[in-house]
Amino acid sequence: MAANHRLKAARVLRGLNQLQLAERLGLKEIQISRFETGRCSPDEATKLRIAEVLQKPAFELFDN
């Protein structure tokens, strides 16, 4: 499974929509959408914050 699909699956399992995740991360909803569609990739610091909010190790969510 691609990283963008793993990210979306983890978000849905936590019961969050894109806006809720974005608010917890201090990002815009469109950025979450871009991560989940694979149009762009989060930087390393953002990957760690996403993993923390979703309560998953970063290596399970992202390829690098």
mmCIF file of the N, C-alpha and C atoms, coordinates in Angstrom:
data_MODEL
# 
_entry.id   MODEL 
# 
loop_
_atom_site.group_PDB 
_atom_site.id 
_atom_site.type_symbol 
_atom_site.label_atom_id 
_atom_site.label_alt_id 
_atom_site.label_comp_id 
_atom_site.label_asym_id 
_atom_site.label_entity_id 
_atom_site.label_seq_id 
_atom_site.pdbx_PDB_ins_code 
_atom_site.Cartn_x 
_atom_site.Cartn_y 
_atom_site.Cartn_z 
_atom_site.occupancy 
_atom_site.B_iso_or_equiv 
_atom_site.pdbx_formal_charge 
_atom_site.auth_seq_id 
_atom_site.auth_comp_id 
_atom_site.auth_asym_id 
_atom_site.auth_atom_id 
_atom_site.pdbx_PDB_model_num 
ATOM 1   N N  . MET A 1 1  ? 0.855   -1.180 0.000  1.00 0.00 ? 1  MET A N  1 
ATOM 2   C CA . MET A 1 1  ? 0.000   0.000  0.000  1.00 0.00 ? 1  MET A CA 1 
ATOM 3   C C  . MET A 1 1  ? 0.899   1.242  0.000  1.00 0.00 ? 1  MET A C  1 
ATOM 4   N N  . ALA A 1 2  ? 0.554   2.209  -0.818 1.00 0.00 ? 2  ALA A N  1 
ATOM 5   C CA . ALA A 1 2  ? 1.322   3.444  -0.916 1.00 0.00 ? 2  ALA A CA 1 
ATOM 6   C C  . ALA A 1 2  ? 1.150   4.283  0.350  1.00 0.00 ? 2  ALA A C  1 
ATOM 7   N N  . ALA A 1 3  ? 2.135   5.132  0.603  1.00 0.00 ? 3  ALA A N  1 
ATOM 8   C CA . ALA A 1 3  ? 2.128   5.959  1.815  1.00 0.00 ? 3  ALA A CA 1 
ATOM 9   C C  . ALA A 1 3  ? 0.872   6.819  1.903  1.00 0.00 ? 3  ALA A C  1 
ATOM 10  N N  . ASN A 1 4  ? 0.440   7.381  0.778  1.00 0.00 ? 4  ASN A N  1 
ATOM 11  C CA . ASN A 1 4  ? -0.743  8.246  0.845  1.00 0.00 ? 4  ASN A CA 1 
ATOM 12  C C  . ASN A 1 4  ? -1.987  7.456  1.249  1.00 0.00 ? 4  ASN A C  1 
ATOM 13  N N  . HIS A 1 5  ? -2.091  6.198  0.832  1.00 0.00 ? 5  HIS A N  1 
ATOM 14  C CA . HIS A 1 5  ? -3.226  5.361  1.227  1.00 0.00 ? 5  HIS A CA 1 
ATOM 15  C C  . HIS A 1 5  ? -3.120  4.948  2.699  1.00 0.00 ? 5  HIS A C  1 
ATOM 16  N N  . ARG A 1 6  ? -1.905  4.695  3.154  1.00 0.00 ? 6  ARG A N  1 
ATOM 17  C CA . ARG A 1 6  ? -1.714  4.354  4.577  1.00 0.00 ? 6  ARG A CA 1 
ATOM 18  C C  . ARG A 1 6  ? -2.079  5.535  5.463  1.00 0.00 ? 6  ARG A C  1 
ATOM 19  N N  . LEU A 1 7  ? -1.713  6.730  5.022  1.00 0.00 ? 7  LEU A N  1 
ATOM 20  C CA . LEU A 1 7  ? -2.042  7.934  5.784  1.00 0.00 ? 7  LEU A CA 1 
ATOM 21  C C  . LEU A 1 7  ? -3.557  8.103  5.894  1.00 0.00 ? 7  LEU A C  1 
ATOM 22  N N  . LYS A 1 8  ? -4.246  7.977  4.788  1.00 0.00 ? 8  LYS A N  1 
ATOM 23  C CA . LYS A 1 8  ? -5.705  8.127  4.811  1.00 0.00 ? 8  LYS A CA 1 
ATOM 24  C C  . LYS A 1 8  ? -6.347  7.055  5.684  1.00 0.00 ? 8  LYS A C  1 
ATOM 25  N N  . ALA A 1 9  ? -5.897  5.813  5.552  1.00 0.00 ? 9  ALA A N  1 
ATOM 26  C CA . ALA A 1 9  ? -6.462  4.720  6.342  1.00 0.00 ? 9  ALA A CA 1 
ATOM 27  C C  . ALA A 1 9  ? -6.265  4.968  7.839  1.00 0.00 ? 9  ALA A C  1 
ATOM 28  N N  . ALA A 1 10 ? -5.078  5.430  8.221  1.00 0.00 ? 10 ALA A N  1 
ATOM 29  C CA . ALA A 1 10 ? -4.800  5.699  9.636  1.00 0.00 ? 10 ALA A CA 1 
ATOM 30  C C  . ALA A 1 10 ? -5.675  6.831  10.151 1.00 0.00 ? 10 ALA A C  1 
ATOM 31  N N  . ARG A 1 11 ? -5.865  7.852  9.333  1.00 0.00 ? 11 ARG A N  1 
ATOM 32  C CA . ARG A 1 11 ? -6.726  8.980  9.735  1.00 0.00 ? 11 ARG A CA 1 
ATOM 33  C C  . ARG A 1 11 ? -8.157  8.511  9.944  1.00 0.00 ? 11 ARG A C  1 
ATOM 34  N N  . VAL A 1 12 ? -8.667  7.737  9.013  1.00 0.00 ? 12 VAL A N  1 
ATOM 35  C CA . VAL A 1 12 ? -10.054 7.248  9.112  1.00 0.00 ? 12 VAL A CA 1 
ATOM 36  C C  . VAL A 1 12 ? -10.204 6.346  10.342 1.00 0.00 ? 12 VAL A C  1 
ATOM 37  N N  . LEU A 1 13 ? -9.220  5.494  10.593 1.00 0.00 ? 13 LEU A N  1 
ATOM 38  C CA . LEU A 1 13 ? -9.284  4.613  11.769 1.00 0.00 ? 13 LEU A CA 1 
ATOM 39  C C  . LEU A 1 13 ? -9.315  5.396  13.080 1.00 0.00 ? 13 LEU A C  1 
ATOM 40  N N  . ARG A 1 14 ? -8.685  6.573  13.097 1.00 0.00 ? 14 ARG A N  1 
ATOM 41  C CA . ARG A 1 14 ? -8.711  7.420  14.294 1.00 0.00 ? 14 ARG A CA 1 
ATOM 42  C C  . ARG A 1 14 ? -10.011 8.223  14.377 1.00 0.00 ? 14 ARG A C  1 
ATOM 43  N N  . GLY A 1 15 ? -10.860 8.111  13.353 1.00 0.00 ? 15 GLY A N  1 
ATOM 44  C CA . GLY A 1 15 ? -12.143 8.809  13.372 1.00 0.00 ? 15 GLY A CA 1 
ATOM 45  C C  . GLY A 1 15 ? -12.031 10.294 13.081 1.00 0.00 ? 15 GLY A C  1 
ATOM 46  N N  . LEU A 1 16 ? -11.003 10.685 12.338 1.00 0.00 ? 16 LEU A N  1 
ATOM 47  C CA . LEU A 1 16 ? -10.786 12.097 12.022 1.00 0.00 ? 16 LEU A CA 1 
ATOM 48  C C  . LEU A 1 16 ? -11.080 12.358 10.548 1.00 0.00 ? 16 LEU A C  1 
ATOM 49  N N  . ASN A 1 17 ? -11.645 13.518 10.266 1.00 0.00 ? 17 ASN A N  1 
ATOM 50  C CA . ASN A 1 17 ? -11.732 13.927 8.872  1.00 0.00 ? 17 ASN A CA 1 
ATOM 51  C C  . ASN A 1 17 ? -10.498 14.776 8.558  1.00 0.00 ? 17 ASN A C  1 
ATOM 52  N N  . GLN A 1 18 ? -10.355 15.169 7.307  1.00 0.00 ? 18 GLN A N  1 
ATOM 53  C CA . GLN A 1 18 ? -9.158  15.917 6.922  1.00 0.00 ? 18 GLN A CA 1 
ATOM 54  C C  . GLN A 1 18 ? -9.045  17.238 7.668  1.00 0.00 ? 18 GLN A C  1 
ATOM 55  N N  . LEU A 1 19 ? -10.148 17.922 7.851  1.00 0.00 ? 19 LEU A N  1 
ATOM 56  C CA . LEU A 1 19 ? -10.119 19.196 8.556  1.00 0.00 ? 19 LEU A CA 1 
ATOM 57  C C  . LEU A 1 19 ? -9.673  19.019 10.000 1.00 0.00 ? 19 LEU A C  1 
ATOM 58  N N  . GLN A 1 20 ? -10.187 18.007 10.678 1.00 0.00 ? 20 GLN A N  1 
ATOM 59  C CA . GLN A 1 20 ? -9.801  17.772 12.073 1.00 0.00 ? 20 GLN A CA 1 
ATOM 60  C C  . GLN A 1 20 ? -8.313  17.466 12.192 1.00 0.00 ? 20 GLN A C  1 
ATOM 61  N N  . LEU A 1 21 ? -7.794  16.637 11.288 1.00 0.00 ? 21 LEU A N  1 
ATOM 62  C CA . LEU A 1 21 ? -6.368  16.336 11.318 1.00 0.00 ? 21 LEU A CA 1 
ATOM 63  C C  . LEU A 1 21 ? -5.562  17.598 11.044 1.00 0.00 ? 21 LEU A C  1 
ATOM 64  N N  . ALA A 1 22 ? -5.972  18.362 10.066 1.00 0.00 ? 22 ALA A N  1 
ATOM 65  C CA . ALA A 1 22 ? -5.264  19.603 9.736  1.00 0.00 ? 22 ALA A CA 1 
ATOM 66  C C  . ALA A 1 22 ? -5.227  20.554 10.928 1.00 0.00 ? 22 ALA A C  1 
ATOM 67  N N  . GLU A 1 23 ? -6.342  20.695 11.609 1.00 0.00 ? 23 GLU A N  1 
ATOM 68  C CA . GLU A 1 23 ? -6.394  21.590 12.766 1.00 0.00 ? 23 GLU A CA 1 
ATOM 69  C C  . GLU A 1 23 ? -5.460  21.122 13.873 1.00 0.00 ? 23 GLU A C  1 
ATOM 70  N N  . ARG A 1 24 ? -5.383  19.830 14.104 1.00 0.00 ? 24 ARG A N  1 
ATOM 71  C CA . ARG A 1 24 ? -4.493  19.302 15.144 1.00 0.00 ? 24 ARG A CA 1 
ATOM 72  C C  . ARG A 1 24 ? -3.033  19.494 14.794 1.00 0.00 ? 24 ARG A C  1 
ATOM 73  N N  . LEU A 1 25 ? -2.754  19.585 13.500 1.00 0.00 ? 25 LEU A N  1 
ATOM 74  C CA . LEU A 1 25 ? -1.377  19.750 13.036 1.00 0.00 ? 25 LEU A CA 1 
ATOM 75  C C  . LEU A 1 25 ? -1.003  21.197 12.765 1.00 0.00 ? 25 LEU A C  1 
ATOM 76  N N  . GLY A 1 26 ? -1.989  22.088 12.799 1.00 0.00 ? 26 GLY A N  1 
ATOM 77  C CA . GLY A 1 26 ? -1.722  23.483 12.461 1.00 0.00 ? 26 GLY A CA 1 
ATOM 78  C C  . GLY A 1 26 ? -1.506  23.677 10.968 1.00 0.00 ? 26 GLY A C  1 
ATOM 79  N N  . LEU A 1 27 ? -2.160  22.846 10.166 1.00 0.00 ? 27 LEU A N  1 
ATOM 80  C CA . LEU A 1 27 ? -2.049  22.924 8.712  1.00 0.00 ? 27 LEU A CA 1 
ATOM 81  C C  . LEU A 1 27 ? -3.405  23.269 8.117  1.00 0.00 ? 27 LEU A C  1 
ATOM 82  N N  . LYS A 1 28 ? -3.415  23.464 6.804  1.00 0.00 ? 28 LYS A N  1 
ATOM 83  C CA . LYS A 1 28 ? -4.669  23.689 6.092  1.00 0.00 ? 28 LYS A CA 1 
ATOM 84  C C  . LYS A 1 28 ? -5.194  22.357 5.588  1.00 0.00 ? 28 LYS A C  1 
ATOM 85  N N  . GLU A 1 29 ? -6.509  22.260 5.494  1.00 0.00 ? 29 GLU A N  1 
ATOM 86  C CA . GLU A 1 29 ? -7.145  21.020 5.044  1.00 0.00 ? 29 GLU A CA 1 
ATOM 87  C C  . GLU A 1 29 ? -6.628  20.594 3.664  1.00 0.00 ? 29 GLU A C  1 
ATOM 88  N N  . ILE A 1 30 ? -6.378  21.550 2.780  1.00 0.00 ? 30 ILE A N  1 
ATOM 89  C CA . ILE A 1 30 ? -5.900  21.230 1.436  1.00 0.00 ? 30 ILE A CA 1 
ATOM 90  C C  . ILE A 1 30 ? -4.549  20.517 1.478  1.00 0.00 ? 30 ILE A C  1 
ATOM 91  N N  . GLN A 1 31 ? -3.726  20.835 2.476  1.00 0.00 ? 31 GLN A N  1 
ATOM 92  C CA . GLN A 1 31 ? -2.438  20.156 2.594  1.00 0.00 ? 31 GLN A CA 1 
ATOM 93  C C  . GLN A 1 31 ? -2.625  18.678 2.912  1.00 0.00 ? 31 GLN A C  1 
ATOM 94  N N  . ILE A 1 32 ? -3.574  18.359 3.779  1.00 0.00 ? 32 ILE A N  1 
ATOM 95  C CA . ILE A 1 32 ? -3.856  16.960 4.099  1.00 0.00 ? 32 ILE A CA 1 
ATOM 96  C C  . ILE A 1 32 ? -4.356  16.254 2.842  1.00 0.00 ? 32 ILE A C  1 
ATOM 97  N N  . SER A 1 33 ? -5.229  16.910 2.101  1.00 0.00 ? 33 SER A N  1 
ATOM 98  C CA . SER A 1 33 ? -5.731  16.337 0.857  1.00 0.00 ? 33 SER A CA 1 
ATOM 99  C C  . SER A 1 33 ? -4.582  16.044 -0.106 1.00 0.00 ? 33 SER A C  1 
ATOM 100 N N  . ARG A 1 34 ? -3.653  16.962 -0.230 1.00 0.00 ? 34 ARG A N  1 
ATOM 101 C CA . ARG A 1 34 ? -2.514  16.761 -1.132 1.00 0.00 ? 34 ARG A CA 1 
ATOM 102 C C  . ARG A 1 34 ? -1.632  15.607 -0.678 1.00 0.00 ? 34 ARG A C  1 
ATOM 103 N N  . PHE A 1 35 ? -1.444  15.461 0.628  1.00 0.00 ? 35 PHE A N  1 
ATOM 104 C CA . PHE A 1 35 ? -0.664  14.323 1.141  1.00 0.00 ? 35 PHE A CA 1 
ATOM 105 C C  . PHE A 1 35 ? -1.372  13.013 0.803  1.00 0.00 ? 35 PHE A C  1 
ATOM 106 N N  . GLU A 1 36 ? -2.685  12.990 1.005  1.00 0.00 ? 36 GLU A N  1 
ATOM 107 C CA . GLU A 1 36 ? -3.448  11.750 0.825  1.00 0.00 ? 36 GLU A CA 1 
ATOM 108 C C  . GLU A 1 36 ? -3.647  11.367 -0.642 1.00 0.00 ? 36 GLU A C  1 
ATOM 109 N N  . THR A 1 37 ? -3.568  12.325 -1.529 1.00 0.00 ? 37 THR A N  1 
ATOM 110 C CA . THR A 1 37 ? -3.696  12.012 -2.956 1.00 0.00 ? 37 THR A CA 1 
ATOM 111 C C  . THR A 1 37 ? -2.338  11.796 -3.604 1.00 0.00 ? 37 THR A C  1 
ATOM 112 N N  . GLY A 1 38 ? -1.274  12.018 -2.851 1.00 0.00 ? 38 GLY A N  1 
ATOM 113 C CA . GLY A 1 38 ? 0.064   11.810 -3.383 1.00 0.00 ? 38 GLY A CA 1 
ATOM 114 C C  . GLY A 1 38 ? 0.586   12.954 -4.230 1.00 0.00 ? 38 GLY A C  1 
ATOM 115 N N  . ARG A 1 39 ? -0.115  14.084 -4.230 1.00 0.00 ? 39 ARG A N  1 
ATOM 116 C CA . ARG A 1 39 ? 0.343   15.235 -5.006 1.00 0.00 ? 39 ARG A CA 1 
ATOM 117 C C  . ARG A 1 39 ? 1.564   15.897 -4.391 1.00 0.00 ? 39 ARG A C  1 
ATOM 118 N N  . CYS A 1 40 ? 1.735   15.757 -3.089 1.00 0.00 ? 40 CYS A N  1 
ATOM 119 C CA . CYS A 1 40 ? 2.947   16.242 -2.432 1.00 0.00 ? 40 CYS A CA 1 
ATOM 120 C C  . CYS A 1 40 ? 3.190   15.393 -1.189 1.00 0.00 ? 40 CYS A C  1 
ATOM 121 N N  . SER A 1 41 ? 4.366   15.543 -0.657 1.00 0.00 ? 41 SER A N  1 
ATOM 122 C CA . SER A 1 41 ? 4.779   14.746 0.495  1.00 0.00 ? 41 SER A CA 1 
ATOM 123 C C  . SER A 1 41 ? 5.122   15.677 1.651  1.00 0.00 ? 41 SER A C  1 
ATOM 124 N N  . PRO A 1 42 ? 4.773   15.304 2.866  1.00 0.00 ? 42 PRO A N  1 
ATOM 125 C CA . PRO A 1 42 ? 5.127   16.161 4.001  1.00 0.00 ? 42 PRO A CA 1 
ATOM 126 C C  . PRO A 1 42 ? 6.626   16.116 4.273  1.00 0.00 ? 42 PRO A C  1 
ATOM 127 N N  . ASP A 1 43 ? 7.150   17.200 4.865  1.00 0.00 ? 43 ASP A N  1 
ATOM 128 C CA . ASP A 1 43 ? 8.553   17.191 5.263  1.00 0.00 ? 43 ASP A CA 1 
ATOM 129 C C  . ASP A 1 43 ? 8.712   16.292 6.497  1.00 0.00 ? 43 ASP A C  1 
ATOM 130 N N  . GLU A 1 44 ? 9.942   16.070 6.886  1.00 0.00 ? 44 GLU A N  1 
ATOM 131 C CA . GLU A 1 44 ? 10.216  15.125 7.982  1.00 0.00 ? 44 GLU A CA 1 
ATOM 132 C C  . GLU A 1 44 ? 9.551   15.533 9.295  1.00 0.00 ? 44 GLU A C  1 
ATOM 133 N N  . ALA A 1 45 ? 9.591   16.817 9.626  1.00 0.00 ? 45 ALA A N  1 
ATOM 134 C CA . ALA A 1 45 ? 8.977   17.279 10.877 1.00 0.00 ? 45 ALA A CA 1 
ATOM 135 C C  . ALA A 1 45 ? 7.465   17.059 10.847 1.00 0.00 ? 45 ALA A C  1 
ATOM 136 N N  . THR A 1 46 ? 6.851   17.318 9.709  1.00 0.00 ? 46 THR A N  1 
ATOM 137 C CA . THR A 1 46 ? 5.405   17.124 9.582  1.00 0.00 ? 46 THR A CA 1 
ATOM 138 C C  . THR A 1 46 ? 5.053   15.648 9.653  1.00 0.00 ? 46 THR A C  1 
ATOM 139 N N  . LYS A 1 47 ? 5.878   14.799 9.051  1.00 0.00 ? 47 LYS A N  1 
ATOM 140 C CA . LYS A 1 47 ? 5.645   13.352 9.137  1.00 0.00 ? 47 LYS A CA 1 
ATOM 141 C C  . LYS A 1 47 ? 5.615   12.903 10.594 1.00 0.00 ? 47 LYS A C  1 
ATOM 142 N N  . LEU A 1 48 ? 6.547   13.400 11.384 1.00 0.00 ? 48 LEU A N  1 
ATOM 143 C CA . LEU A 1 48 ? 6.597   13.017 12.804 1.00 0.00 ? 48 LEU A CA 1 
ATOM 144 C C  . LEU A 1 48 ? 5.377   13.518 13.560 1.00 0.00 ? 48 LEU A C  1 
ATOM 145 N N  . ARG A 1 49 ? 4.918   14.738 13.245 1.00 0.00 ? 49 ARG A N  1 
ATOM 146 C CA . ARG A 1 49 ? 3.733   15.278 13.908 1.00 0.00 ? 49 ARG A CA 1 
ATOM 147 C C  . ARG A 1 49 ? 2.488   14.496 13.519 1.00 0.00 ? 49 ARG A C  1 
ATOM 148 N N  . ILE A 1 50 ? 2.385   14.140 12.240 1.00 0.00 ? 50 ILE A N  1 
ATOM 149 C CA . ILE A 1 50 ? 1.239   13.349 11.775 1.00 0.00 ? 50 ILE A CA 1 
ATOM 150 C C  . ILE A 1 50 ? 1.220   12.003 12.491 1.00 0.00 ? 50 ILE A C  1 
ATOM 151 N N  . ALA A 1 51 ? 2.369   11.366 12.560 1.00 0.00 ? 51 ALA A N  1 
ATOM 152 C CA . ALA A 1 51 ? 2.466   10.060 13.219 1.00 0.00 ? 51 ALA A CA 1 
ATOM 153 C C  . ALA A 1 51 ? 2.054   10.167 14.689 1.00 0.00 ? 51 ALA A C  1 
ATOM 154 N N  . GLU A 1 52 ? 2.467   11.239 15.343 1.00 0.00 ? 52 GLU A N  1 
ATOM 155 C CA . GLU A 1 52 ? 2.116   11.431 16.757 1.00 0.00 ? 52 GLU A CA 1 
ATOM 156 C C  . GLU A 1 52 ? 0.608   11.597 16.925 1.00 0.00 ? 52 GLU A C  1 
ATOM 157 N N  . VAL A 1 53 ? 0.003   12.428 16.089 1.00 0.00 ? 53 VAL A N  1 
ATOM 158 C CA . VAL A 1 53 ? -1.446  12.664 16.191 1.00 0.00 ? 53 VAL A CA 1 
ATOM 159 C C  . VAL A 1 53 ? -2.224  11.383 15.890 1.00 0.00 ? 53 VAL A C  1 
ATOM 160 N N  . LEU A 1 54 ? -1.762  10.621 14.906 1.00 0.00 ? 54 LEU A N  1 
ATOM 161 C CA . LEU A 1 54 ? -2.465  9.397  14.519 1.00 0.00 ? 54 LEU A CA 1 
ATOM 162 C C  . LEU A 1 54 ? -2.060  8.195  15.374 1.00 0.00 ? 54 LEU A C  1 
ATOM 163 N N  . GLN A 1 55 ? -1.140  8.421  16.294 1.00 0.00 ? 55 GLN A N  1 
ATOM 164 C CA . GLN A 1 55 ? -0.664  7.384  17.224 1.00 0.00 ? 55 GLN A CA 1 
ATOM 165 C C  . GLN A 1 55 ? -0.158  6.153  16.484 1.00 0.00 ? 55 GLN A C  1 
ATOM 166 N N  . LYS A 1 56 ? 0.675   6.405  15.493 1.00 0.00 ? 56 LYS A N  1 
ATOM 167 C CA . LYS A 1 56 ? 1.314   5.351  14.704 1.00 0.00 ? 56 LYS A CA 1 
ATOM 168 C C  . LYS A 1 56 ? 2.783   5.698  14.561 1.00 0.00 ? 56 LYS A C  1 
ATOM 169 N N  . PRO A 1 57 ? 3.664   4.711  14.466 1.00 0.00 ? 57 PRO A N  1 
ATOM 170 C CA . PRO A 1 57 ? 5.061   5.025  14.158 1.00 0.00 ? 57 PRO A CA 1 
ATOM 171 C C  . PRO A 1 57 ? 5.155   5.594  12.742 1.00 0.00 ? 57 PRO A C  1 
ATOM 172 N N  . ALA A 1 58 ? 6.011   6.577  12.553 1.00 0.00 ? 58 ALA A N  1 
ATOM 173 C CA . ALA A 1 58 ? 6.147   7.226  11.238 1.00 0.00 ? 58 ALA A CA 1 
ATOM 174 C C  . ALA A 1 58 ? 6.509   6.220  10.161 1.00 0.00 ? 58 ALA A C  1 
ATOM 175 N N  . PHE A 1 59 ? 7.320   5.209  10.486 1.00 0.00 ? 59 PHE A N  1 
ATOM 176 C CA . PHE A 1 59 ? 7.730   4.238  9.470  1.00 0.00 ? 59 PHE A CA 1 
ATOM 177 C C  . PHE A 1 59 ? 6.556   3.412  8.947  1.00 0.00 ? 59 PHE A C  1 
ATOM 178 N N  . GLU A 1 60 ? 5.477   3.319  9.722  1.00 0.00 ? 60 GLU A N  1 
ATOM 179 C CA . GLU A 1 60 ? 4.290   2.593  9.249  1.00 0.00 ? 60 GLU A CA 1 
ATOM 180 C C  . GLU A 1 60 ? 3.464   3.429  8.271  1.00 0.00 ? 60 GLU A C  1 
ATOM 181 N N  . LEU A 1 61 ? 3.594   4.734  8.372  1.00 0.00 ? 61 LEU A N  1 
ATOM 182 C CA . LEU A 1 61 ? 2.800   5.630  7.531  1.00 0.00 ? 61 LEU A CA 1 
ATOM 183 C C  . LEU A 1 61 ? 3.511   6.069  6.270  1.00 0.00 ? 61 LEU A C  1 
ATOM 184 N N  . PHE A 1 62 ? 4.819   6.264  6.363  1.00 0.00 ? 62 PHE A N  1 
ATOM 185 C CA . PHE A 1 62 ? 5.572   6.868  5.274  1.00 0.00 ? 62 PHE A CA 1 
ATOM 186 C C  . PHE A 1 62 ? 6.707   5.964  4.829  1.00 0.00 ? 62 PHE A C  1 
ATOM 187 N N  . ASP A 1 63 ? 7.042   6.065  3.531  1.00 0.00 ? 63 ASP A N  1 
ATOM 188 C CA . ASP A 1 63 ? 8.092   5.236  2.961  1.00 0.00 ? 63 ASP A CA 1 
ATOM 189 C C  . ASP A 1 63 ? 9.489   5.652  3.428  1.00 0.00 ? 63 ASP A C  1 
ATOM 190 N N  . ASN A 1 64 ? 9.708   6.941  3.570  1.00 0.00 ? 64 ASN A N  1 
ATOM 191 C CA . ASN A 1 64 ? 11.042  7.423  3.974  1.00 0.00 ? 64 ASN A CA 1 
ATOM 192 C C  . ASN A 1 64 ? 10.971  8.125  5.293  1.00 0.00 ? 64 ASN A C  1 
# 
